[in-house]
């Protein structure tokens, strides 16, 4: 009977950590994509508002309206810079998540390799044990047959 892999609990734990790392990286990628989408939206909104501002200045506008346009564009620029910072942090998180996934995969593969080697060693051990049993059986059978032949010869001598 094959011995169980003694590191099976660690292999199971490594697989769980790998599954978690995969899910975490997926979540981090989604967050980065959402942040990028938000930045694109802010940039497009700023572009559209800048075009409205240029159109309004061509037609003439009051100084308070001019100040309001400029203030709003300034706030949009601040929001864009802030969102660029969010994207930078998200990219850093994705890179960390990728490194975590790579490490968990490396550990899991190491345990998988150890489990495979254990399984192969057990198969070899079982094959050797089976061969030994067969050899012993063959030896006993040969000895039994040799004993029978001697008995037959001895019995044959009694009748002569």
N, C-alpha and C positions, 0 to 999 in steps of 0.2 A: 504494500500500500504506500502510495506517495505521501511524503511528508508535506504539510502545508507550507507555503512560503512564509517565513517568519516575519518578513517586513510588509506583509499585506496591509496592515493598518496604515503604515506610512505611505504606501502606494495609493490607497484610497484617499487619504488626506491630500496627497499631492494632486490627485485628479480633481478633488473638490476645489482646491486653491486655483487650479488651472481654469476650471469652469467659471469661478468667480472673477478671475482676471480677464477672461474673455468678455463676460457680461459688463464688467467695469469699463473696459476699453470701448465697447460699443456705446455705453452711456456717455463717456467722455467725448467720443467722436460726434455723437448727436449734439452735445452741448456746444462743441466747437462750431459745428455747422449752423446751429441756431444763432450763435453769436455772429458768425460771418453774414448770415442772412439779415440780421438786425443792422449790421454795419452797412451793408449794401442798401438797405431801405433808407437809413439816415443819409447816406451819400446822395441817393437819388432825390430824396426830399430836399436836401440842401441845394442841389443843382436846379431843381424845379423852382424853388423859392428865389434863388439867385436870378433866374430868368425873369420871374415876375418882377423882381426888384429893378432889373435893368429896363424892362418895359415901362414900369411905373416912372422911372427917372426920365425916360425919353418924353413922356407925356407931362412931366412936371408933377411935383408933389409937395405937400406941406412939410415943414421941417420936423414936426412931431411924427409924421408918417415915416419920414426918412430915418429918424432915430429908432423908431419901432422896428423897421426892417433890419437895420444894422444890428440892433440888440438881439433880434431873433436869430439872425445869421450867426452872430457870435455864440449864442447858446447852442445852436446846431453844431458849430465847430467844436465846442467843448464836449458835447455829447459824442461826436465822432471820435475825438481823441480818447475819451473815456472808453468807448467801445473797442477801439484799437488795443487799449490796455487789457480789456477783458479777453480779446482774441489771443493776445500774447500769453496770458495766463492759461487760457484753454489749450493752446498749443503745447505749453510746458506740461500741462496735466496729461495730455495725450501722449507725449513722449515718455513721461514717467509710467503711464499705464502700459505702453508698449514694452518698456524695459521690464516691468513687473510680469507681463505675460511671457516674455522671452525667458525670464528666470524660472517661472513656474513650469513652462514647457520643458526646459532643460532638466529640472528636478524630476518631473514626471517621466521623462524619457530615461533618466538614469535608473529610476526604480523599475520601469518596464524592462530595461535591459537586465537588471538583477533578477527580476522575476522570470524572464525567459531563460537565463542561465540556470536558475534553480530548477526550473521545469525540465530542462535538457539533462541536468545532472541526475534528477530523479528518474527520468526515463532510462538513462544508462544504468543506474543502480538497479532498477527493476529488471532490465534486460539481463544483467549479470546474475541477479538472483534467480531469475527464471532459468537461465542456462545452467546454473549450478544445480538446481532442482532436477532439471532434465538429465544432467550428467549423473547425478546420484541415482536417479531412477534407472538409467541405462546400466550403470554399474551393478546395481542390485539385480536387475533382470539378467544380465550376463552371468553374474555369480550364481543366480538361481538356476539358469540353464546349465551352467557348468556342473553344478551340484547334482542336477537331475541326470546328466550324462554319466557322472561318476557312479551314481546310484544304479543306473541301468547296467553299467559295466560290472559293478559288484554283484548285482542280482544275476547277471548273465554268467558269472563265474560260479555261482552257487548251483546252478542247474547243470553244469557240465560235469 
